[in-house]
Amino acid sequence: MEIPEGLLELGQYFDDGYKPVLDFHGWRVAMLRYADMVDAQHLHQVERHRNTNEVFILTTGEADLILCESGDTPGEAYVLPMKHNVAYNIPDYGWHHVLMSKDAHIILFERTETSSETSDYAKLTAKQLETIKANMRPMFVG
């Protein structure tokens, strides 16, 4: 059966990394798959978005969500093993990062104008990295 134009818009992405796939009414849906930036060996910073919450939904594979207490710089670090098909809502100005297994897939929701111009990036301290590494799941320790 052919669906008439305008009744449905599909968004999909099967390569590595991050890719916006749908954009509507000021919101973006993106797909995130494994890439160096989500590998624990490359973990060195967290980010926050000044204009939007960001929702993460892990659909397959394994992922650990890294959260840091909010402030001008990231505070105490926490690691949360993500569960499949649960929506994790990071509030605006919330410092975060995600570590992913090679087979992981995450769906992201955020405001359309989210970019490096509306985001902040901060290097993690040695103490924060030590805390994260001590609490991440063994599969992510290189």
RAKALIN-V305043 format. One record per pair of residues at least 4 apart in sequence whose ideal C-beta (glycine too) atoms are under 6 Angstrom apart, sorted by the first residue. I is the first residue (numbers start at 1). J is the second residue. Records with the same first field share a line. If there is no record, write none. Layout:
I = J, J
This chain:
3 = 7, 8
11 = 21, 22, 29
13 = 19, 21, 31
16 = 33, 35
17 = 35
18 = 30, 32
19 = 31
20 = 28, 30
21 = 29, 31
22 = 29
23 = 28, 112
26 = 112
28 = 110, 112
29 = 109
30 = 108
32 = 106, 108
33 = 105
34 = 100, 102, 104
36 = 42
38 = 98, 99, 100
40 = 99, 140, 142
41 = 142
45 = 121, 123
46 = 68, 74, 95, 96, 97, 122
47 = 119, 121
48 = 93, 94, 95, 120
49 = 54, 92, 114, 119
50 = 118
51 = 111, 118
52 = 92, 110, 111, 114
53 = 89, 91, 92
54 = 90, 110
55 = 87, 89, 109
56 = 88, 106, 108
57 = 87, 107
58 = 63, 82, 84, 106
59 = 105
60 = 105
61 = 101, 103, 104
62 = 101, 104
63 = 82, 98, 100, 104
64 = 79, 81, 99, 136, 137
65 = 80, 82, 88, 98
66 = 79, 97, 132
67 = 78, 96
68 = 74, 75, 77, 95
69 = 75, 76
70 = 93, 94
71 = 75
73 = 122
74 = 95, 122
77 = 128, 131, 132
79 = 132, 135, 136
81 = 137
90 = 94, 96
99 = 140
100 = 104
110 = 114
114 = 118
124 = 128, 129
132 = 136
136 = 140
